[in-house]
Each structure stands twice: as structure tokens, then as C-alpha cells.
Amino acid sequence: LGDAVAVLVTSAATGEGLDALSAELLRRVPLERAGGMASEPEALDLPLAEHKVFRPAAGRGFDVRRLDDGVFRVEGDGIVRLLARHDLDNDEALAHVEGRLRRMGVISALEAAGFEPGDDVEIAGVLFELHPG
């Protein structure tokens, strides 16, 4: 970087160089003599930053609905992505999906809605018979 740019070695873990950094910041950013630093952005006539508010997702990330006797629908982005990655005509893949659904709490939610092994489950428009082991 050359002599024109000062390099300060600091460590957040040990605190090394933090005093020198503070002194350099105070030297480079002088306080306003009239009233000191303003604490509110409006006082400096600065525009307020736009920001996005992130809200927590639903606790389990899926919904289970009973459509008819022996027919259930499971909705949720993670569930849809799970099925999109697996061939449900392959018994090993289906067993893997069933294991993941159990660990995610989907099988328990289906059972709470009245599901019994062998009932049909629809996920992302795909209807299949589910026999969790």
C-alpha cells in the first residue's frame, strides 16, 4: 500500500493495537466544535437507511392438512425441495425421504392429523402412498 496509507495492527482477541486505532480515529475524525457529535441521524440531516425486516419463519416450516379420508397434503418449501431431489419410484430413495420426514416432524404431524400407514400423501402435486417404518 505504500507510505501514503497507514497500517495499524490490531487484535480483537488480545486487544493489541486498539488504543492506537482509537487515537488514529480521533485524529482523523474531528468532533464538531459547536455541539459535539450528534446522536441522531436526523440531527445531521442524513437520510435514514432503508432496511428489510426479517421475521422468524413458522416453527416447523410446513403445514399438514387432511384433504379426505386417507389423503393428506403437506406444504412447505423445505419439504418441496426434499421431494424434488429424490426419485420416489426408487424404494431406497423413498425410504430416505421417509426418514427425513420423520426427523423433520412431518410424520408426527401427519399422525396427529389422523394419518395411518398406507394413506396417500400429496407433496408439491405428487401423490404417493406412504408407509413409514
N, CA, C and O atoms as CSV, one atom per row, in Angstrom:
chain,resi,resn,atom,element,x,y,z
A,1,LEU,N,N,0.817,-1.196,0.000
A,1,LEU,CA,C,0.000,0.000,0.000
A,1,LEU,C,C,0.858,1.256,0.000
A,1,LEU,O,O,0.412,2.317,-0.437
A,2,GLY,N,N,2.037,1.144,0.469
A,2,GLY,CA,C,2.937,2.288,0.440
A,2,GLY,C,C,2.880,3.118,1.697
A,2,GLY,O,O,2.135,2.815,2.629
A,3,ASP,N,N,3.685,4.182,1.711
A,3,ASP,CA,C,3.767,5.057,2.876
A,3,ASP,C,C,2.548,5.959,3.022
A,3,ASP,O,O,2.321,6.513,4.098
A,4,ALA,N,N,1.756,6.117,1.958
A,4,ALA,CA,C,0.603,7.012,1.999
A,4,ALA,C,C,-0.535,6.449,2.842
A,4,ALA,O,O,-1.396,7.198,3.303
A,5,VAL,N,N,-0.544,5.148,3.044
A,5,VAL,CA,C,-1.625,4.513,3.794
A,5,VAL,C,C,-1.055,3.937,5.080
A,5,VAL,O,O,-0.139,3.114,5.060
A,6,ALA,N,N,-1.616,4.386,6.201
A,6,ALA,CA,C,-1.158,3.879,7.498
A,6,ALA,C,C,-1.754,2.500,7.744
A,6,ALA,O,O,-2.942,2.278,7.508
A,7,VAL,N,N,-0.937,1.591,8.211
A,7,VAL,CA,C,-1.398,0.246,8.553
A,7,VAL,C,C,-1.272,0.090,10.059
A,7,VAL,O,O,-0.193,0.263,10.626
A,8,LEU,N,N,-2.379,-0.236,10.695
A,8,LEU,CA,C,-2.390,-0.440,12.139
A,8,LEU,C,C,-2.691,-1.907,12.415
A,8,LEU,O,O,-3.701,-2.432,11.945
A,9,VAL,N,N,-1.848,-2.554,13.153
A,9,VAL,CA,C,-2.053,-3.956,13.511
A,9,VAL,C,C,-2.895,-3.989,14.776
A,9,VAL,O,O,-2.542,-3.390,15.791
A,10,THR,N,N,-4.031,-4.709,14.697
A,10,THR,CA,C,-4.920,-4.816,15.855
A,10,THR,C,C,-5.316,-6.267,16.064
A,10,THR,O,O,-5.213,-7.094,15.159
A,11,SER,N,N,-5.767,-6.555,17.264
A,11,SER,CA,C,-6.280,-7.879,17.585
A,11,SER,C,C,-7.463,-7.718,18.522
A,11,SER,O,O,-7.330,-7.180,19.621
A,12,ALA,N,N,-8.614,-8.185,18.081
A,12,ALA,CA,C,-9.784,-8.151,18.948
A,12,ALA,C,C,-9.637,-9.161,20.078
A,12,ALA,O,O,-10.182,-8.970,21.165
A,13,ALA,N,N,-8.905,-10.228,19.819
A,13,ALA,CA,C,-8.735,-11.273,20.833
A,13,ALA,C,C,-7.868,-10.809,21.991
A,13,ALA,O,O,-8.190,-11.066,23.151
A,14,THR,N,N,-6.762,-10.120,21.683
A,14,THR,CA,C,-5.835,-9.710,22.747
A,14,THR,C,C,-5.960,-8.243,23.113
A,14,THR,O,O,-5.491,-7.820,24.169
A,15,GLY,N,N,-6.596,-7.460,22.236
A,15,GLY,CA,C,-6.710,-6.025,22.480
A,15,GLY,C,C,-5.513,-5.248,21.978
A,15,GLY,O,O,-5.464,-4.025,22.111
A,16,GLU,N,N,-4.555,-5.940,21.405
A,16,GLU,CA,C,-3.346,-5.283,20.911
A,16,GLU,C,C,-3.695,-4.275,19.820
A,16,GLU,O,O,-4.447,-4.584,18.896
A,17,GLY,N,N,-3.153,-3.087,19.932
A,17,GLY,CA,C,-3.300,-2.056,18.916
A,17,GLY,C,C,-4.595,-1.274,18.953
A,17,GLY,O,O,-4.772,-0.352,18.158
A,18,LEU,N,N,-5.508,-1.612,19.852
A,18,LEU,CA,C,-6.793,-0.917,19.886
A,18,LEU,C,C,-6.655,0.524,20.369
A,18,LEU,O,O,-7.376,1.402,19.896
A,19,ASP,N,N,-5.745,0.780,21.300
A,19,ASP,CA,C,-5.519,2.159,21.749
A,19,ASP,C,C,-4.985,3.010,20.602
A,19,ASP,O,O,-5.412,4.150,20.422
A,20,ALA,N,N,-4.058,2.464,19.833
A,20,ALA,CA,C,-3.508,3.197,18.688
A,20,ALA,C,C,-4.586,3.439,17.639
A,20,ALA,O,O,-4.630,4.504,17.023
A,21,LEU,N,N,-5.457,2.451,17.434
A,21,LEU,CA,C,-6.555,2.616,16.478
A,21,LEU,C,C,-7.502,3.718,16.935
A,21,LEU,O,O,-7.909,4.558,16.133
A,22,SER,N,N,-7.854,3.720,18.217
A,22,SER,CA,C,-8.738,4.767,18.754
A,22,SER,C,C,-8.124,6.151,18.579
A,22,SER,O,O,-8.807,7.091,18.172
A,23,ALA,N,N,-6.847,6.272,18.884
A,23,ALA,CA,C,-6.168,7.567,18.746
A,23,ALA,C,C,-6.164,8.021,17.290
A,23,ALA,O,O,-6.379,9.199,17.006
A,24,GLU,N,N,-5.921,7.094,16.369
A,24,GLU,CA,C,-5.898,7.436,14.946
A,24,GLU,C,C,-7.284,7.847,14.456
A,24,GLU,O,O,-7.411,8.781,13.665
A,25,LEU,N,N,-8.317,7.157,14.921
A,25,LEU,CA,C,-9.683,7.527,14.545
A,25,LEU,C,C,-10.029,8.921,15.060
A,25,LEU,O,O,-10.619,9.723,14.336
A,26,LEU,N,N,-9.665,9.210,16.303
A,26,LEU,CA,C,-9.938,10.533,16.864
A,26,LEU,C,C,-9.177,11.622,16.113
A,26,LEU,O,O,-9.672,12.738,15.957
A,27,ARG,N,N,-8.004,11.301,15.660
A,27,ARG,CA,C,-7.214,12.273,14.909
A,27,ARG,C,C,-7.834,12.535,13.529
A,27,ARG,O,O,-7.842,13.671,13.056
A,28,ARG,N,N,-8.346,11.492,12.897
A,28,ARG,CA,C,-8.867,11.633,11.531
A,28,ARG,C,C,-10.310,12.115,11.472
A,28,ARG,O,O,-10.720,12.682,10.459
A,29,VAL,N,N,-11.084,11.908,12.516
A,29,VAL,CA,C,-12.493,12.305,12.523
A,29,VAL,C,C,-12.687,13.321,13.635
A,29,VAL,O,O,-13.056,12.957,14.752
A,30,PRO,N,N,-12.445,14.579,13.346
A,30,PRO,CA,C,-12.586,15.597,14.402
A,30,PRO,C,C,-14.052,15.815,14.774
A,30,PRO,O,O,-14.947,15.731,13.933
A,31,LEU,N,N,-14.265,16.093,16.039
A,31,LEU,CA,C,-15.610,16.410,16.515
A,31,LEU,C,C,-16.018,17.789,16.028
A,31,LEU,O,O,-15.177,18.663,15.816
A,32,GLU,N,N,-17.314,17.969,15.853
A,32,GLU,CA,C,-17.793,19.305,15.523
A,32,GLU,C,C,-17.569,20.189,16.745
A,32,GLU,O,O,-17.969,19.835,17.854
A,33,ARG,N,N,-16.944,21.313,16.545
A,33,ARG,CA,C,-16.598,22.190,17.673
A,33,ARG,C,C,-17.835,22.796,18.327
A,33,ARG,O,O,-17.845,23.015,19.539
A,34,ALA,N,N,-18.872,23.070,17.551
A,34,ALA,CA,C,-20.031,23.775,18.097
A,34,ALA,C,C,-20.816,22.924,19.088
A,34,ALA,O,O,-21.126,23.389,20.185
A,35,GLY,N,N,-21.135,21.722,18.732
A,35,GLY,CA,C,-22.010,20.964,19.623
A,35,GLY,C,C,-21.594,19.535,19.836
A,35,GLY,O,O,-22.370,18.754,20.388
A,36,GLY,N,N,-20.428,19.164,19.433
A,36,GLY,CA,C,-20.036,17.764,19.575
A,36,GLY,C,C,-20.721,16.914,18.517
A,36,GLY,O,O,-21.259,17.436,17.541
A,37,MET,N,N,-20.697,15.644,18.709
A,37,MET,CA,C,-21.315,14.725,17.756
A,37,MET,C,C,-22.814,14.658,17.995
A,37,MET,O,O,-23.275,14.658,19.136
A,38,ALA,N,N,-23.554,14.603,16.922
A,38,ALA,CA,C,-24.997,14.423,17.020
A,38,ALA,C,C,-25.283,12.946,17.236
A,38,ALA,O,O,-24.616,12.085,16.663
A,39,SER,N,N,-26.273,12.660,18.062
A,39,SER,CA,C,-26.566,11.258,18.347
A,39,SER,C,C,-27.648,10.698,17.437
A,39,SER,O,O,-27.782,9.480,17.322
A,40,GLU,N,N,-28.406,11.547,16.800
A,40,GLU,CA,C,-29.488,11.098,15.927
A,40,GLU,C,C,-29.160,11.436,14.483
A,40,GLU,O,O,-28.661,12.529,14.217
A,41,PRO,N,N,-29.425,10.519,13.521
A,41,PRO,CA,C,-29.152,10.811,12.115
A,41,PRO,C,C,-29.882,12.056,11.616
A,41,PRO,O,O,-29.363,12.787,10.772
A,42,GLU,N,N,-31.099,12.298,12.144
A,42,GLU,CA,C,-31.863,13.462,11.693
A,42,GLU,C,C,-31.138,14.766,12.044
A,42,GLU,O,O,-31.233,15.748,11.307
A,43,ALA,N,N,-30.422,14.774,13.158
A,43,ALA,CA,C,-29.735,15.986,13.583
A,43,ALA,C,C,-28.624,16.362,12.613
A,43,ALA,O,O,-28.253,17.532,12.528
A,44,LEU,N,N,-28.094,15.403,11.889
A,44,LEU,CA,C,-27.059,15.679,10.903
A,44,LEU,C,C,-27.642,15.840,9.502
A,44,LEU,O,O,-26.898,15.998,8.534
A,45,ASP,N,N,-28.969,15.801,9.391
A,45,ASP,CA,C,-29.653,15.863,8.100
A,45,ASP,C,C,-29.201,14.748,7.163
A,45,ASP,O,O,-29.067,14.954,5.957
A,46,LEU,N,N,-28.969,13.572,7.728
A,46,LEU,CA,C,-28.614,12.411,6.928
A,46,LEU,C,C,-29.874,11.607,6.633
A,46,LEU,O,O,-30.760,11.512,7.483
A,47,PRO,N,N,-29.963,11.033,5.445
A,47,PRO,CA,C,-31.143,10.203,5.165
A,47,PRO,C,C,-31.103,8.929,6.011
A,47,PRO,O,O,-30.038,8.367,6.266
A,48,LEU,N,N,-32.273,8.495,6.433
A,48,LEU,CA,C,-32.340,7.253,7.192
A,48,LEU,C,C,-32.155,6.082,6.233
A,48,LEU,O,O,-32.679,6.092,5.119
A,49,ALA,N,N,-31.425,5.100,6.663
A,49,ALA,CA,C,-31.177,3.928,5.822
A,49,ALA,C,C,-32.444,3.091,5.716
A,49,ALA,O,O,-33.159,2.897,6.700
A,50,GLU,N,N,-32.713,2.600,4.515
A,50,GLU,CA,C,-33.807,1.659,4.322
A,50,GLU,C,C,-33.296,0.293,4.758
A,50,GLU,O,O,-32.137,-0.048,4.520
A,51,HIS,N,N,-34.145,-0.471,5.386
A,51,HIS,CA,C,-33.712,-1.802,5.782
A,51,HIS,C,C,-34.877,-2.766,5.706
A,51,HIS,O,O,-36.040,-2.373,5.791
A,52,LYS,N,N,-34.546,-4.023,5.547
A,52,LYS,CA,C,-35.552,-5.062,5.468
A,52,LYS,C,C,-35.705,-5.695,6.844
A,52,LYS,O,O,-34.720,-5.931,7.544
A,53,VAL,N,N,-36.935,-5.964,7.220
A,53,VAL,CA,C,-37.212,-6.612,8.492
A,53,VAL,C,C,-37.387,-8.107,8.230
A,53,VAL,O,O,-38.224,-8.505,7.420
A,54,PHE,N,N,-36.600,-8.926,8.911
A,54,PHE,CA,C,-36.704,-10.372,8.790
A,54,PHE,C,C,-37.486,-10.899,9.981
A,54,PHE,O,O,-37.119,-10.662,11.132
A,55,ARG,N,N,-38.547,-11.603,9.700
A,55,ARG,CA,C,-39.365,-12.175,10.753
A,55,ARG,C,C,-39.093,-13.678,10.829
A,55,ARG,O,O,-38.820,-14.308,9.808
A,56,PRO,N,N,-39.165,-14.251,12.024
A,56,PRO,CA,C,-38.928,-15.694,12.136
A,56,PRO,C,C,-39.961,-16.473,11.338
A,56,PRO,O,O,-41.133,-16.101,11.281
A,57,ALA,N,N,-39.514,-17.550,10.730
A,57,ALA,CA,C,-40.421,-18.419,9.986
A,57,ALA,C,C,-41.241,-19.235,10.974
A,57,ALA,O,O,-40.954,-19.265,12.171
A,58,ALA,N,N,-42.255,-19.888,10.455
A,58,ALA,CA,C,-43.060,-20.763,11.293
A,58,ALA,C,C,-42.146,-21.799,11.933
A,58,ALA,O,O,-41.160,-22.230,11.333
A,59,GLY,N,N,-42.481,-22.189,13.145
A,59,GLY,CA,C,-41.628,-23.081,13.903
A,59,GLY,C,C,-41.199,-24.335,13.172
A,59,GLY,O,O,-40.021,-24.690,13.200
A,60,ARG,N,N,-42.127,-25.014,12.519
A,60,ARG,CA,C,-41.735,-26.273,11.900
A,60,ARG,C,C,-41.531,-26.156,10.399
A,60,ARG,O,O,-40.976,-27.080,9.804
A,61,GLY,N,N,-41.947,-25.081,9.757
A,61,GLY,CA,C,-41.662,-24.871,8.348
A,61,GLY,C,C,-42.521,-25.675,7.396
A,61,GLY,O,O,-42.195,-25.770,6.212
A,62,PHE,N,N,-43.606,-26.257,7.873
A,62,PHE,CA,C,-44.505,-26.996,6.989
A,62,PHE,C,C,-45.900,-27.016,7.602
A,62,PHE,O,O,-46.078,-26.777,8.796
A,63,ASP,N,N,-46.875,-27.303,6.761
A,63,ASP,CA,C,-48.260,-27.438,7.212
A,63,ASP,C,C,-48.800,-28.768,6.716
A,63,ASP,O,O,-48.477,-29.203,5.611
A,64,VAL,N,N,-49.621,-29.413,7.530
A,64,VAL,CA,C,-50.257,-30.677,7.174
A,64,VAL,C,C,-51.758,-30.457,7.172
A,64,VAL,O,O,-52.320,-29.918,8.126
A,65,ARG,N,N,-52.411,-30.886,6.079
A,65,ARG,CA,C,-53.873,-30.783,6.008
A,65,ARG,C,C,-54.458,-32.118,5.566
A,65,ARG,O,O,-53.922,-32.789,4.684
A,66,ARG,N,N,-55.557,-32.484,6.190
A,66,ARG,CA,C,-56.301,-33.680,5.770
A,66,ARG,C,C,-57.259,-33.249,4.665
A,66,ARG,O,O,-58.106,-32.382,4.882
A,67,LEU,N,N,-57.131,-33.849,3.479
A,67,LEU,CA,C,-57.982,-33.494,2.347
A,67,LEU,C,C,-59.227,-34.363,2.290
A,67,LEU,O,O,-60.301,-33.894,1.915
A,68,ASP,N,N,-59.084,-35.622,2.661
A,68,ASP,CA,C,-60.176,-36.591,2.584
A,68,ASP,C,C,-59.772,-37.775,3.458
A,68,ASP,O,O,-58.681,-37.782,4.028
A,69,ASP,N,N,-60.636,-38.767,3.565
A,69,ASP,CA,C,-60.258,-39.966,4.312
A,69,ASP,C,C,-59.053,-40.608,3.641
A,69,ASP,O,O,-59.120,-40.993,2.474
A,70,GLY,N,N,-57.968,-40.723,4.365
A,70,GLY,CA,C,-56.773,-41.371,3.849
A,70,GLY,C,C,-55.960,-40.544,2.882
A,70,GLY,O,O,-55.072,-41.080,2.220
A,71,VAL,N,N,-56.237,-39.236,2.775
A,71,VAL,CA,C,-55.495,-38.364,1.857
A,71,VAL,C,C,-55.073,-37.102,2.608
A,71,VAL,O,O,-55.904,-36.410,3.195
A,72,PHE,N,N,-53.773,-36.814,2.581
A,72,PHE,CA,C,-53.224,-35.673,3.300
A,72,PHE,C,C,-52.334,-34.864,2.370
A,72,PHE,O,O,-51.744,-35.404,1.434
A,73,ARG,N,N,-52.242,-33.566,2.635
A,73,ARG,CA,C,-51.338,-32.685,1.889
A,73,ARG,C,C,-50.347,-32.079,2.872
A,73,ARG,O,O,-50.715,-31.618,3.952
A,74,VAL,N,N,-49.069,-32.094,2.467
A,74,VAL,CA,C,-48.009,-31.463,3.248
A,74,VAL,C,C,-47.449,-30.337,2.397
A,74,VAL,O,O,-47.063,-30.557,1.249
A,75,GLU,N,N,-47.402,-29.127,2.957
A,75,GLU,CA,C,-46.884,-27.965,2.238
A,75,GLU,C,C,-45.742,-27.343,3.030
A,75,GLU,O,O,-45.752,-27.328,4.261
A,76,GLY,N,N,-44.773,-26.840,2.310
A,76,GLY,CA,C,-43.632,-26.172,2.927
A,76,GLY,C,C,-42.460,-26.210,1.970
A,76,GLY,O,O,-42.218,-27.227,1.320
A,77,ASP,N,N,-41.732,-25.113,1.877
A,77,ASP,CA,C,-40.635,-25.011,0.912
A,77,ASP,C,C,-39.583,-26.096,1.105
A,77,ASP,O,O,-39.124,-26.691,0.131
A,78,GLY,N,N,-39.200,-26.357,2.342
A,78,GLY,CA,C,-38.179,-27.366,2.599
A,78,GLY,C,C,-38.638,-28.759,2.211
A,78,GLY,O,O,-37.849,-29.564,1.718
A,79,ILE,N,N,-39.911,-29.043,2.431
A,79,ILE,CA,C,-40.472,-30.348,2.083
A,79,ILE,C,C,-40.500,-30.505,0.565
A,79,ILE,O,O,-40.160,-31.565,0.040
A,80,VAL,N,N,-40.904,-29.449,-0.136
A,80,VAL,CA,C,-40.947,-29.483,-1.603
A,80,VAL,C,C,-39.545,-29.707,-2.161
A,80,VAL,O,O,-39.363,-30.507,-3.080
A,81,ARG,N,N,-38.554,-29.006,-1.613
A,81,ARG,CA,C,-37.171,-29.184,-2.080
A,81,ARG,C,C,-36.679,-30.606,-1.818
A,81,ARG,O,O,-35.969,-31.181,-2.643
A,82,LEU,N,N,-37.054,-31.171,-0.674
A,82,LEU,CA,C,-36.658,-32.538,-0.349
A,82,LEU,C,C,-37.175,-33.514,-1.400
A,82,LEU,O,O,-36.419,-34.355,-1.887
A,83,LEU,N,N,-38.444,-33.413,-1.751
A,83,LEU,CA,C,-39.010,-34.330,-2.735
A,83,LEU,C,C,-38.447,-34.103,-4.130
A,83,LEU,O,O,-38.294,-35.055,-4.895
A,84,ALA,N,N,-38.138,-32.863,-4.470
A,84,ALA,CA,C,-37.608,-32.567,-5.804
A,84,ALA,C,C,-36.256,-33.236,-6.022
A,84,ALA,O,O,-35.875,-33.495,-7.163
A,85,ARG,N,N,-35.531,-33.519,-4.955
A,85,ARG,CA,C,-34.187,-34.101,-5.066
A,85,ARG,C,C,-34.188,-35.626,-5.099
A,85,ARG,O,O,-33.127,-36.234,-5.244
A,86,HIS,N,N,-35.349,-36.256,-4.969
A,86,HIS,CA,C,-35.373,-37.715,-4.861
A,86,HIS,C,C,-36.396,-38.330,-5.811
A,86,HIS,O,O,-37.440,-37.741,-6.090
A,87,ASP,N,N,-36.077,-39.525,-6.301
A,87,ASP,CA,C,-36.959,-40.306,-7.171
A,87,ASP,C,C,-37.835,-41.181,-6.283
A,87,ASP,O,O,-37.357,-42.151,-5.695
A,88,LEU,N,N,-39.107,-40.840,-6.186
A,88,LEU,CA,C,-39.997,-41.561,-5.281
A,88,LEU,C,C,-40.379,-42.937,-5.807
A,88,LEU,O,O,-41.000,-43.717,-5.085
A,89,ASP,N,N,-40.018,-43.253,-7.057
A,89,ASP,CA,C,-40.250,-44.600,-7.586
A,89,ASP,C,C,-39.150,-45.560,-7.129
A,89,ASP,O,O,-39.287,-46.776,-7.264
A,90,ASN,N,N,-38.072,-45.016,-6.594
A,90,ASN,CA,C,-36.954,-45.816,-6.092
A,90,ASN,C,C,-37.196,-46.085,-4.608
A,90,ASN,O,O,-37.325,-45.155,-3.813
A,91,ASP,N,N,-37.256,-47.368,-4.244
A,91,ASP,CA,C,-37.570,-47.731,-2.851
A,91,ASP,C,C,-36.559,-47.177,-1.851
A,91,ASP,O,O,-36.936,-46.739,-0.764
A,92,GLU,N,N,-35.270,-47.194,-2.216
A,92,GLU,CA,C,-34.247,-46.660,-1.308
A,92,GLU,C,C,-34.407,-45.155,-1.123
A,92,GLU,O,O,-34.270,-44.640,-0.013
A,93,ALA,N,N,-34.697,-44.455,-2.218
A,93,ALA,CA,C,-34.894,-43.003,-2.131
A,93,ALA,C,C,-36.127,-42.685,-1.295
A,93,ALA,O,O,-36.118,-41.757,-0.486
A,94,LEU,N,N,-37.188,-43.462,-1.496
A,94,LEU,CA,C,-38.412,-43.240,-0.728
A,94,LEU,C,C,-38.172,-43.500,0.756
A,94,LEU,O,O,-38.684,-42.768,1.603
A,95,ALA,N,N,-37.400,-44.535,1.076
A,95,ALA,CA,C,-37.079,-44.817,2.483
A,95,ALA,C,C,-36.274,-43.667,3.080
A,95,ALA,O,O,-36.482,-43.291,4.234
A,96,HIS,N,N,-35.357,-43.111,2.292
A,96,HIS,CA,C,-34.569,-41.964,2.768
A,96,HIS,C,C,-35.480,-40.762,3.026
A,96,HIS,O,O,-35.362,-40.095,4.054
A,97,VAL,N,N,-36.388,-40.491,2.085
A,97,VAL,CA,C,-37.321,-39.363,2.240
A,97,VAL,C,C,-38.183,-39.566,3.481
A,97,VAL,O,O,-38.399,-38.629,4.249
A,98,GLU,N,N,-38.673,-40.785,3.677
A,98,GLU,CA,C,-39.500,-41.062,4.858
A,98,GLU,C,C,-38.716,-40.824,6.147
A,98,GLU,O,O,-39.257,-40.289,7.115
A,99,GLY,N,N,-37.449,-41.218,6.159
A,99,GLY,CA,C,-36.611,-40.967,7.337
A,99,GLY,C,C,-36.433,-39.485,7.595
A,99,GLY,O,O,-36.500,-39.036,8.739
A,100,ARG,N,N,-36.205,-38.722,6.532
A,100,ARG,CA,C,-36.063,-37.265,6.682
A,100,ARG,C,C,-37.369,-36.643,7.162
A,100,ARG,O,O,-37.361,-35.761,8.021
A,101,LEU,N,N,-38.499,-37.107,6.604
A,101,LEU,CA,C,-39.797,-36.577,7.033
A,101,LEU,C,C,-40.024,-36.859,8.513
A,101,LEU,O,O,-40.574,-36.025,9.231
A,102,ARG,N,N,-39.604,-38.024,8.963
A,102,ARG,CA,C,-39.760,-38.361,10.390
A,102,ARG,C,C,-38.901,-37.435,11.251
A,102,ARG,O,O,-39.375,-36.906,12.257
A,103,ARG,N,N,-37.640,-37.237,10.859
A,103,ARG,CA,C,-36.744,-36.369,11.648
A,103,ARG,C,C,-37.222,-34.919,11.648
A,103,ARG,O,O,-36.999,-34.195,12.619
A,104,MET,N,N,-37.869,-34.495,10.581
A,104,MET,CA,C,-38.364,-33.116,10.493
A,104,MET,C,C,-39.668,-32.928,11.268
A,104,MET,O,O,-40.111,-31.798,11.468
A,105,GLY,N,N,-40.285,-34.032,11.706
A,105,GLY,CA,C,-41.536,-33.941,12.452
A,105,GLY,C,C,-42.774,-34.047,11.591
A,105,GLY,O,O,-43.889,-33.891,12.091
A,106,VAL,N,N,-42.601,-34.310,10.292
A,106,VAL,CA,C,-43.750,-34.382,9.383
A,106,VAL,C,C,-44.604,-35.609,9.688
A,106,VAL,O,O,-45.831,-35.515,9.709
A,107,ILE,N,N,-43.972,-36.753,9.925
A,107,ILE,CA,C,-44.727,-37.981,10.202
A,107,ILE,C,C,-45.553,-37.811,11.472
A,107,ILE,O,O,-46.714,-38.218,11.513
A,108,SER,N,N,-44.973,-37.218,12.501
A,108,SER,CA,C,-45.723,-36.973,13.749
A,108,SER,C,C,-46.905,-36.051,13.503
A,108,SER,O,O,-47.989,-36.271,14.043
A,109,ALA,N,N,-46.701,-35.012,12.687
A,109,ALA,CA,C,-47.791,-34.082,12.379
A,109,ALA,C,C,-48.879,-34.778,11.566
A,109,ALA,O,O,-50.066,-34.533,11.778
A,110,LEU,N,N,-48.478,-35.646,10.638
A,110,LEU,CA,C,-49.469,-36.416,9.877
A,110,LEU,C,C,-50.271,-37.318,10.812
A,110,LEU,O,O,-51.497,-37.383,10.719
A,111,GLU,N,N,-49.577,-38.012,11.711
A,111,GLU,CA,C,-50.261,-38.900,12.654
A,111,GLU,C,C,-51.216,-38.124,13.549
A,111,GLU,O,O,-52.297,-38.615,13.874
A,112,ALA,N,N,-50.829,-36.923,13.948
A,112,ALA,CA,C,-51.711,-36.086,14.773
A,112,ALA,C,C,-52.959,-35.677,14.001
A,112,ALA,O,O,-54.003,-35.412,14.596
A,113,ALA,N,N,-52.851,-35.624,12.665
A,113,ALA,CA,C,-53.997,-35.259,11.824
A,113,ALA,C,C,-54.826,-36.479,11.435
A,113,ALA,O,O,-55.815,-36.348,10.713
A,114,GLY,N,N,-54.431,-37.677,11.910
A,114,GLY,CA,C,-55.203,-38.883,11.637
A,114,GLY,C,C,-54.592,-39.813,10.601
A,114,GLY,O,O,-55.232,-40.785,10.200
A,115,PHE,N,N,-53.391,-39.543,10.166
A,115,PHE,CA,C,-52.704,-40.381,9.177
A,115,PHE,C,C,-52.444,-41.779,9.720
A,115,PHE,O,O,-52.111,-41.957,10.892
A,116,GLU,N,N,-52.605,-42.773,8.839
A,116,GLU,CA,C,-52.243,-44.147,9.153
A,116,GLU,C,C,-51.353,-44.665,8.037
A,116,GLU,O,O,-51.518,-44.253,6.889
A,117,PRO,N,N,-50.405,-45.563,8.338
A,117,PRO,CA,C,-49.536,-46.101,7.285
A,117,PRO,C,C,-50.354,-46.641,6.111
A,117,PRO,O,O,-51.334,-47.362,6.295
A,118,GLY,N,N,-49.930,-46.276,4.908
A,118,GLY,CA,C,-50.637,-46.680,3.693
A,118,GLY,C,C,-51.538,-45.593,3.142
A,118,GLY,O,O,-52.020,-45.704,2.015
A,119,ASP,N,N,-51.776,-44.532,3.925
A,119,ASP,CA,C,-52.576,-43.417,3.421
A,119,ASP,C,C,-51.795,-42.673,2.343
A,119,ASP,O,O,-50.571,-42.771,2.263
A,120,ASP,N,N,-52.523,-41.932,1.521
A,120,ASP,CA,C,-51.901,-41.138,0.462
A,120,ASP,C,C,-51.482,-39.780,1.005
A,120,ASP,O,O,-52.188,-39.160,1.800
A,121,VAL,N,N,-50.316,-39.337,0.554
A,121,VAL,CA,C,-49.790,-38.031,0.942
A,121,VAL,C,C,-49.445,-37.277,-0.332
A,121,VAL,O,O,-48.798,-37.820,-1.228
A,122,GLU,N,N,-49.876,-36.026,-0.409
A,122,GLU,CA,C,-49.558,-35.175,-1.554
A,122,GLU,C,C,-48.562,-34.110,-1.114
A,122,GLU,O,O,-48.789,-33.378,-0.151
A,123,ILE,N,N,-47.461,-34.045,-1.842
A,123,ILE,CA,C,-46.465,-33.002,-1.613
A,123,ILE,C,C,-46.076,-32.453,-2.971
A,123,ILE,O,O,-45.650,-33.208,-3.845
A,124,ALA,N,N,-46.215,-31.156,-3.159
A,124,ALA,CA,C,-45.840,-30.473,-4.406
A,124,ALA,C,C,-46.549,-31.088,-5.605
A,124,ALA,O,O,-45.953,-31.223,-6.674
A,125,GLY,N,N,-47.813,-31.463,-5.438
A,125,GLY,CA,C,-48.583,-32.012,-6.549
A,125,GLY,C,C,-48.321,-33.479,-6.826
A,125,GLY,O,O,-48.928,-34.053,-7.730
A,126,VAL,N,N,-47.423,-34.100,-6.064
A,126,VAL,CA,C,-47.112,-35.522,-6.239
A,126,VAL,C,C,-47.846,-36.300,-5.154
A,126,VAL,O,O,-47.654,-36.058,-3.962
A,127,LEU,N,N,-48.695,-37.244,-5.583
A,127,LEU,CA,C,-49.457,-38.060,-4.644
A,127,LEU,C,C,-48.792,-39.431,-4.556
A,127,LEU,O,O,-48.577,-40.087,-5.575
A,128,PHE,N,N,-48.471,-39.859,-3.346
A,128,PHE,CA,C,-47.858,-41.172,-3.168
A,128,PHE,C,C,-48.347,-41.792,-1.876
A,128,PHE,O,O,-48.779,-41.107,-0.949
A,129,GLU,N,N,-48.264,-43.123,-1.846
A,129,GLU,CA,C,-48.670,-43.874,-0.667
A,129,GLU,C,C,-47.485,-43.928,0.283
A,129,GLU,O,O,-46.373,-44.273,-0.116
A,130,LEU,N,N,-47.728,-43.590,1.528
A,130,LEU,CA,C,-46.639,-43.510,2.500
A,130,LEU,C,C,-46.782,-44.622,3.531
A,130,LEU,O,O,-47.824,-44.772,4.169
A,131,HIS,N,N,-45.706,-45.403,3.681
A,131,HIS,CA,C,-45.645,-46.488,4.667
A,131,HIS,C,C,-44.432,-46.263,5.555
A,131,HIS,O,O,-43.430,-46.964,5.410
A,132,PRO,N,N,-44.498,-45.296,6.477
A,132,PRO,CA,C,-43.313,-45.051,7.310
A,132,PRO,C,C,-43.015,-46.262,8.183
A,132,PRO,O,O,-43.916,-46.906,8.722
A,133,GLY,N,N,-41.718,-46.552,8.306
A,133,GLY,CA,C,-41.308,-47.723,9.084
A,133,GLY,C,C,-40.895,-47.376,10.470
A,133,GLY,O,O,-40.524,-48.259,11.243
